């Protein structure tokens, strides 16, 4: 990560001259974004969305909250989604009206920085830091080219770094305003001075900055009188999930974890709790760098036969497991370097499916779950606390479990449903567009260069 810090420091020194340098590069280098004729939709505002994690195809197991939001907004906006090339991903794809365009950033045999979580990939394979400069440059160049080609009126950047920093430079080069959405690692991680400086600049120049939890807003220093309107967790299709799951047939003692196998997920704590409960079994859907270590933990505790590592699961497999799971456990904790979860989608998906949820008292989890009412909260990293909660659910009556899941369904239909997320982001986009256009709908020259006013 020291190398990453040096890269950011270099970018800081070149901040004032970046516009000229990149403009020259854009003229002399071949395009890294595919030139594609866009269908004009003059009645819809044109939005360019920037993201570093997008599934190669819907339902392939890669987190798809960015794509889900784009699909929900596609009826009202002409959306192009720009993201890095991933393994087995087509360079061009249209999903429910959303045009997905990918950019190359390294020779294909070695390219892998953006396959999954970038920060985690750098921790596991530090040598991938050599991909960072080309990744960032290709991202900026592709964004600028697509802004010009699609005549985008606004950019929506996901993750302050890298998406927000790319949007900031693109704004300097094209004058196109942007909004930015923070998701977790970009807030709780990347806390060295160069990264803090860069994040501050991105937020200062954004028309709107949204976050997935109040805790994230507090860390970023968003004023309290603004924060309530800016907290919007990424939503799920609650009704669609419930319909796909259908009639549940829960198997008592079948606990479920869905997510990336990394330190901040706390899966080792969950495995240790399962070892203390003879009637408990655990199904793990997900993969990641900690899998070998977690498999070793299960073997060392003598419960390898009760812990099933399924690997990366697609959407159908997740639905199948939600149909039979007794309880979903989200044992998140603060990981190395301060990284932590915000509002994991597995919590929302489980609540929509009617599966009881046990989660850590942390971030958006604690902001959503009222312990004992619509779920159970436990102390992060506490095997004792988690064991007690799991045993408590195993001994609960059918009526108590139904009361818990009914309350969870009522809770998640509000702020955790994709329809709410869509409506809030529609409001954000409209606000940003109003700030950057004159009464005749034309882009105001230099409007996006005005810093966001703080009350």
C-alpha positions as CSV (number, residue, x, y, z in Angstrom):
1,X,0.0,0.0,0.0
2,X,3.0,2.3,0.4
3,X,3.4,2.2,-3.4
4,X,-0.3,3.3,-3.7
5,X,0.4,6.2,-1.3
6,X,3.3,7.3,-3.5
7,X,1.0,7.2,-6.6
8,X,-1.6,9.4,-4.9
9,X,1.1,11.8,-3.7
10,X,2.4,12.1,-7.2
11,X,-1.2,12.7,-8.5
12,X,-1.6,15.5,-5.9
13,X,1.5,17.3,-7.1
14,X,0.3,17.1,-10.6
15,X,-3.3,18.1,-9.8
16,X,-3.1,21.6,-11.3
17,X,-1.5,20.4,-14.6
18,X,-3.5,17.2,-15.0
19,X,-6.0,18.8,-17.3
20,X,-3.5,19.8,-19.9
21,X,-1.5,16.6,-19.8
22,X,-4.5,14.3,-20.1
23,X,-6.0,16.4,-22.9
24,X,-2.9,15.8,-24.9
25,X,-3.0,12.1,-24.1
26,X,-6.6,11.9,-25.2
27,X,-5.7,13.4,-28.6
28,X,-2.7,11.2,-29.3
29,X,-3.6,7.8,-27.8
30,X,-6.1,5.4,-29.3
31,X,-9.4,5.1,-27.5
32,X,-9.7,2.5,-24.8
33,X,-13.4,2.7,-24.7
34,X,-15.1,1.0,-27.7
35,X,-16.6,3.4,-30.2
36,X,-20.3,2.5,-30.4
37,X,-23.1,4.3,-32.1
38,X,-25.6,5.4,-29.3
39,X,-29.3,5.5,-29.8
40,X,-30.4,9.0,-29.2
41,X,-33.0,9.5,-26.4
42,X,-33.3,13.2,-26.4
43,X,-36.2,13.2,-24.0
44,X,-34.1,11.4,-21.3
45,X,-31.1,13.0,-19.6
46,X,-27.9,11.3,-20.5
47,X,-25.9,9.9,-17.5
48,X,-22.5,8.2,-17.5
49,X,-22.1,5.9,-14.5
50,X,-18.6,4.9,-13.3
51,X,-18.0,1.8,-11.3
52,X,-15.2,-0.6,-10.6
53,X,-17.3,-3.7,-9.8
54,X,-20.0,-4.8,-12.2
55,X,-21.0,-8.4,-13.0
56,X,-19.9,-9.8,-16.4
57,X,-23.6,-10.9,-16.8
58,X,-26.5,-10.4,-14.4
59,X,-26.7,-13.1,-11.7
60,X,-23.2,-14.4,-12.1
61,X,-22.4,-14.0,-8.4
62,X,-20.6,-10.6,-8.6
63,X,-22.2,-7.9,-6.5
64,X,-24.6,-6.1,-8.8
65,X,-26.1,-3.3,-6.8
66,X,-24.7,-0.7,-9.2
67,X,-26.2,-2.4,-12.2
68,X,-29.5,-2.9,-10.3
69,X,-29.8,0.8,-9.6
70,X,-29.0,1.6,-13.2
71,X,-31.7,-0.8,-14.4
72,X,-34.2,0.8,-12.0
73,X,-33.4,4.3,-13.4
74,X,-33.2,3.3,-17.1
75,X,-36.9,4.2,-17.7
76,X,-36.1,7.8,-17.0
77,X,-32.5,8.2,-18.0
78,X,-30.3,7.3,-20.9
79,X,-27.6,5.4,-19.0
80,X,-24.1,4.3,-20.0
81,X,-22.2,2.3,-17.4
82,X,-18.4,2.3,-17.7
83,X,-16.4,-0.3,-15.8
84,X,-13.1,-2.2,-16.2
85,X,-12.8,-5.4,-18.1
86,X,-13.3,-8.5,-16.0
87,X,-12.7,-12.2,-16.6
88,X,-15.1,-13.6,-19.3
89,X,-16.9,-10.2,-19.6
90,X,-18.0,-8.9,-23.0
91,X,-16.7,-5.5,-23.9
92,X,-20.2,-4.3,-24.8
93,X,-23.5,-5.4,-23.4
94,X,-27.0,-4.0,-23.1
95,X,-29.0,-5.0,-20.0
96,X,-32.6,-3.7,-19.7
97,X,-31.7,-0.5,-21.6
98,X,-28.4,0.0,-19.7
99,X,-25.4,0.2,-22.0
100,X,-22.4,-1.4,-20.4
101,X,-19.0,-0.5,-21.8
102,X,-15.7,-1.9,-20.5
103,X,-12.2,-0.6,-20.8
104,X,-8.9,-2.5,-21.0
105,X,-6.1,-1.4,-18.6
106,X,-3.4,-4.1,-18.7
107,X,-2.3,-7.0,-21.0
108,X,-5.0,-9.6,-20.8
109,X,-2.9,-12.5,-19.3
110,X,-1.8,-10.3,-16.3
111,X,-4.9,-8.1,-15.9
112,X,-6.6,-8.8,-12.6
113,X,-6.6,-5.8,-10.4
114,X,-10.3,-5.2,-10.8
115,X,-11.4,-8.8,-10.6
116,X,-13.4,-8.6,-7.4
117,X,-12.3,-6.1,-4.7
118,X,-9.4,-3.9,-5.7
119,X,-8.1,-3.2,-2.2
120,X,-8.3,-6.8,-1.2
121,X,-6.5,-7.9,-4.4
122,X,-3.7,-5.5,-3.6
123,X,-3.4,-6.9,-0.1
124,X,-3.2,-10.5,-1.4
125,X,-1.0,-9.7,-4.5
126,X,1.0,-6.6,-3.7
127,X,2.7,-6.8,-7.1
128,X,-0.6,-5.8,-8.7
129,X,0.2,-2.2,-7.7
130,X,1.9,-2.0,-11.2
131,X,-1.6,-2.1,-12.7
132,X,-2.8,0.9,-10.7
133,X,-1.4,3.7,-12.9
134,X,-2.6,2.1,-16.2
135,X,-6.0,1.3,-14.6
136,X,-6.5,4.9,-13.5
137,X,-5.3,6.4,-16.7
138,X,-7.5,4.1,-18.8
139,X,-10.5,4.8,-16.6
140,X,-10.0,8.6,-17.0
141,X,-9.5,8.4,-20.7
142,X,-12.4,6.1,-21.3
143,X,-14.7,8.3,-19.1
144,X,-13.8,11.5,-21.0
145,X,-14.3,9.9,-24.3
146,X,-17.7,8.5,-23.4
147,X,-18.8,11.9,-21.9
148,X,-18.0,13.5,-25.2
149,X,-19.4,10.7,-27.4
150,X,-22.6,10.2,-25.5
151,X,-22.9,14.0,-24.6
152,X,-23.5,13.0,-21.0
153,X,-25.0,15.7,-19.0
154,X,-24.0,14.2,-15.6
155,X,-21.7,11.6,-14.2
156,X,-22.6,9.3,-11.3
157,X,-19.5,7.8,-9.7
158,X,-19.6,4.9,-7.4
159,X,-16.9,4.7,-4.7
160,X,-15.0,7.9,-3.9
161,X,-11.9,6.1,-5.0
162,X,-11.5,5.2,-7.8
163,X,-14.8,6.3,-9.4
164,X,-15.0,9.7,-7.7
165,X,-11.4,10.6,-8.5
166,X,-12.0,9.7,-12.1
167,X,-15.1,11.9,-12.2
168,X,-13.2,14.8,-10.6
169,X,-10.6,14.7,-13.4
170,X,-13.2,14.3,-16.1
171,X,-15.0,17.3,-14.7
172,X,-11.8,19.3,-15.0
173,X,-11.4,18.2,-18.6
174,X,-15.0,18.5,-19.8
175,X,-16.9,20.6,-17.3
176,X,-19.4,17.8,-16.7
177,X,-20.8,17.7,-13.1
178,X,-20.9,14.6,-11.1
179,X,-22.5,13.0,-8.0
180,X,-20.6,10.4,-6.0
181,X,-21.8,7.5,-3.9
182,X,-19.6,6.0,-1.1
183,X,-20.0,2.3,-0.4
184,X,-17.6,1.2,2.4
185,X,-14.0,0.5,1.7
186,X,-13.6,3.9,0.1
187,X,-14.7,5.4,3.5
188,X,-13.4,3.0,6.2
189,X,-10.2,2.0,4.4
190,X,-7.7,4.2,2.4
191,X,-7.2,6.5,5.4
192,X,-3.6,7.6,4.8
193,X,-3.0,11.3,4.4
194,X,-2.8,11.2,0.5
195,X,-6.0,9.3,0.2
196,X,-7.8,11.5,2.8
197,X,-6.7,14.5,0.7
198,X,-8.0,13.0,-2.5
199,X,-11.3,12.0,-1.0
200,X,-11.8,15.5,0.4
201,X,-11.3,17.0,-3.0
202,X,-13.7,14.6,-4.6
203,X,-16.5,15.4,-2.1
204,X,-15.8,19.1,-2.3
205,X,-16.4,19.2,-6.0
206,X,-19.4,16.8,-6.1
207,X,-22.8,18.1,-6.8
208,X,-24.2,15.5,-4.4
209,X,-22.4,13.0,-2.1
210,X,-24.5,10.0,-0.9
211,X,-23.7,7.3,1.5
212,X,-25.1,3.9,2.5
213,X,-25.1,4.5,6.3
214,X,-25.0,7.3,8.8
215,X,-21.7,6.0,10.1
216,X,-20.2,6.5,6.7
217,X,-21.5,10.1,6.6
218,X,-20.0,10.8,10.0
219,X,-16.6,9.5,9.0
220,X,-16.7,11.7,5.9
221,X,-17.7,14.7,7.9
222,X,-21.0,15.4,6.2
223,X,-23.0,17.9,8.3
224,X,-25.7,16.4,10.4
225,X,-28.4,18.7,9.0
226,X,-27.6,17.3,5.5
227,X,-26.9,13.7,6.3
228,X,-30.4,12.4,6.8
229,X,-31.3,13.1,3.2
230,X,-28.0,11.6,1.9
231,X,-28.2,8.2,3.5
232,X,-29.5,5.7,1.0
233,X,-28.6,2.0,1.3
234,X,-28.4,0.1,-2.0
235,X,-31.8,-1.6,-2.3
236,X,-33.0,-5.0,-3.5
237,X,-36.1,-6.1,-5.4
238,X,-38.0,-7.2,-2.3
239,X,-41.2,-8.4,-4.0
240,X,-39.2,-10.1,-6.7
241,X,-37.0,-12.0,-4.2
242,X,-40.1,-13.1,-2.2
243,X,-41.8,-14.3,-5.4
244,X,-38.7,-16.3,-6.5
245,X,-38.2,-17.9,-3.1
246,X,-41.9,-18.9,-2.9
247,X,-42.9,-21.1,0.0
248,X,-40.0,-21.5,2.4
249,X,-39.1,-24.9,3.8
250,X,-36.5,-23.9,6.4
251,X,-34.3,-26.7,7.8
252,X,-33.7,-26.2,11.5
253,X,-30.1,-25.6,12.3
254,X,-29.1,-24.7,8.7
255,X,-27.3,-21.4,9.0
256,X,-26.3,-19.4,5.9
257,X,-23.5,-17.0,5.1
258,X,-23.3,-15.2,1.7
259,X,-20.4,-13.0,0.9
260,X,-16.7,-12.6,0.1
261,X,-14.4,-14.6,2.3
262,X,-12.2,-11.8,3.6
263,X,-11.2,-10.6,7.1
264,X,-13.9,-8.0,7.6
265,X,-16.6,-10.6,7.0
266,X,-15.8,-12.4,10.3
267,X,-16.5,-15.9,9.0
268,X,-14.0,-17.4,11.3
269,X,-16.1,-16.2,14.3
270,X,-19.2,-17.8,12.7
271,X,-17.3,-21.1,12.2
272,X,-16.2,-21.1,15.9
273,X,-19.8,-20.5,17.0
274,X,-21.1,-23.4,14.9
275,X,-18.5,-25.6,16.5
276,X,-20.2,-25.0,19.9
277,X,-23.6,-25.9,18.7
278,X,-23.9,-29.6,17.8
279,X,-27.2,-29.3,15.9
280,X,-25.9,-26.4,13.7
281,X,-24.6,-26.7,10.2
282,X,-23.3,-23.9,8.0
283,X,-23.5,-23.3,4.2
284,X,-21.1,-20.7,2.9
285,X,-21.8,-19.1,-0.5
286,X,-18.9,-17.0,-1.6
287,X,-15.2,-17.1,-2.3
288,X,-12.1,-15.0,-1.5
289,X,-8.6,-14.9,-0.2
290,X,-9.4,-16.3,3.2
291,X,-11.0,-19.5,2.0
292,X,-8.0,-21.8,2.6
293,X,-7.6,-20.4,6.1
294,X,-11.3,-20.8,6.9
295,X,-11.3,-24.3,5.7
296,X,-8.4,-25.0,7.9
297,X,-10.3,-23.5,10.9
298,X,-13.2,-25.8,10.2
299,X,-10.9,-28.8,10.1
300,X,-9.1,-27.9,13.2
301,X,-12.3,-27.6,15.1
302,X,-13.5,-31.0,13.9
303,X,-16.5,-29.7,12.1
304,X,-15.4,-29.9,8.4
305,X,-18.4,-32.2,7.8
306,X,-20.8,-29.5,9.1
307,X,-19.4,-26.5,7.2
308,X,-20.0,-26.6,3.4
309,X,-17.9,-24.2,1.3
310,X,-19.9,-23.8,-2.0
311,X,-17.7,-21.2,-3.6
312,X,-19.0,-18.3,-5.7
313,X,-22.7,-18.6,-6.2
314,X,-25.0,-17.2,-8.8
315,X,-28.4,-15.6,-8.1
316,X,-30.3,-18.8,-8.6
317,X,-28.2,-20.7,-6.0
318,X,-28.7,-17.9,-3.5
319,X,-32.4,-18.0,-3.9
320,X,-32.4,-21.8,-3.5
321,X,-30.5,-21.5,-0.2
322,X,-32.7,-18.7,1.1
323,X,-35.6,-21.1,0.6
324,X,-34.2,-23.6,3.0
325,X,-32.0,-21.6,5.4
326,X,-33.0,-21.5,9.0
327,X,-31.1,-18.2,9.5
328,X,-28.7,-15.9,7.7
329,X,-25.7,-14.7,9.7
330,X,-23.8,-11.6,8.9
331,X,-20.9,-11.6,11.4
332,X,-19.1,-8.5,10.0
333,X,-16.3,-6.8,12.0
334,X,-13.8,-4.0,11.5
335,X,-11.0,-5.6,9.4
336,X,-7.3,-4.8,9.0
337,X,-6.8,-1.2,8.1
338,X,-10.2,-0.1,9.4
339,X,-12.2,-1.5,6.5
340,X,-15.8,-2.5,7.5
341,X,-19.1,-3.4,5.9
342,X,-21.9,-0.9,5.6
343,X,-25.2,-2.4,4.7
344,X,-24.6,-5.8,3.1
345,X,-27.1,-6.8,0.5
346,X,-27.3,-10.3,2.0
347,X,-29.1,-8.8,5.0
348,X,-31.7,-7.1,2.8
349,X,-32.1,-10.2,0.6
350,X,-32.7,-12.4,3.6
351,X,-35.2,-10.1,5.1
352,X,-37.1,-10.0,1.8
353,X,-37.1,-13.8,1.6
354,X,-38.4,-14.2,5.2
355,X,-35.2,-15.6,6.6
356,X,-34.3,-14.5,10.2
357,X,-31.1,-12.5,10.4
358,X,-28.3,-12.4,13.0
359,X,-25.9,-9.6,12.3
360,X,-23.1,-7.6,14.0
361,X,-23.9,-4.4,15.8
362,X,-22.0,-2.4,13.2
363,X,-22.6,0.3,10.6
364,X,-25.7,0.0,8.4
365,X,-26.5,-3.4,10.0
366,X,-27.1,-1.8,13.4
367,X,-29.0,1.2,11.8
368,X,-31.4,-1.3,10.1
369,X,-31.9,-4.0,12.7
370,X,-33.7,-3.4,16.0
371,X,-32.4,-6.4,18.0
372,X,-35.2,-8.6,19.2
373,X,-37.8,-6.9,16.9
374,X,-36.8,-7.5,13.3
375,X,-33.5,-9.4,13.8
376,X,-30.8,-10.1,16.3
377,X,-27.6,-8.0,16.8
378,X,-24.4,-9.3,18.3
379,X,-21.1,-7.7,19.3
380,X,-18.6,-7.9,16.4
381,X,-16.0,-10.5,16.8
382,X,-17.6,-12.1,19.9
383,X,-17.9,-15.9,19.5
384,X,-19.8,-16.1,22.9
385,X,-22.4,-13.5,21.8
386,X,-22.9,-15.1,18.4
387,X,-23.3,-18.5,19.9
388,X,-25.9,-17.3,22.3
389,X,-27.9,-15.6,19.5
390,X,-27.8,-18.7,17.3
391,X,-28.9,-21.0,20.2
392,X,-31.6,-18.5,21.1
393,X,-33.1,-18.7,17.6
394,X,-32.9,-22.5,17.6
395,X,-35.0,-22.6,20.8
396,X,-37.4,-19.9,19.7
397,X,-41.0,-20.8,18.9
398,X,-42.4,-20.8,15.4
399,X,-44.6,-17.8,16.4
400,X,-41.6,-15.8,17.6
401,X,-39.7,-16.5,14.4
402,X,-42.6,-15.5,12.3
403,X,-43.0,-12.2,14.3
404,X,-39.3,-11.5,13.7
405,X,-39.5,-12.1,10.0
406,X,-42.8,-10.2,9.6
407,X,-41.3,-7.2,11.2
408,X,-38.2,-7.5,9.0
409,X,-40.4,-7.6,5.9
410,X,-42.1,-4.4,7.0
411,X,-38.8,-2.7,7.7
412,X,-37.0,-3.6,4.5
413,X,-39.9,-2.6,2.2
414,X,-39.1,1.1,3.0
415,X,-35.4,2.1,2.8
416,X,-34.1,-1.2,1.7
417,X,-36.3,-1.7,-1.4
418,X,-34.9,-0.9,-4.8
419,X,-37.9,1.3,-5.5
420,X,-37.0,3.6,-2.6
421,X,-33.3,3.6,-3.8
422,X,-34.4,4.5,-7.3
423,X,-36.6,7.4,-6.1
424,X,-33.9,8.9,-3.9
425,X,-31.3,8.7,-6.7
426,X,-33.8,10.1,-9.1
427,X,-34.0,13.1,-6.8
428,X,-30.2,13.3,-6.5
429,X,-29.8,13.3,-10.3
430,X,-32.5,15.9,-10.8
431,X,-31.0,18.1,-8.2
432,X,-27.6,17.9,-9.8
433,X,-29.0,18.5,-13.3
434,X,-30.9,21.6,-12.0
435,X,-27.7,23.0,-10.6
436,X,-25.8,22.6,-13.9
437,X,-28.4,23.7,-16.5
438,X,-30.0,27.0,-17.3
439,X,-33.8,27.5,-17.6
440,X,-33.7,26.4,-21.2
441,X,-32.0,23.1,-20.3
442,X,-28.6,24.0,-21.6
443,X,-25.4,23.1,-19.6
444,X,-24.2,26.2,-17.8
445,X,-20.6,26.9,-18.7
446,X,-18.4,26.2,-15.7
447,X,-21.4,25.3,-13.5
448,X,-19.9,22.0,-12.4
449,X,-16.8,23.9,-11.1
450,X,-18.8,25.4,-8.3
451,X,-18.1,23.7,-5.0
452,X,-21.0,22.2,-3.2
453,X,-22.4,24.8,-0.8
454,X,-22.4,23.8,2.9
455,X,-25.0,25.2,5.2
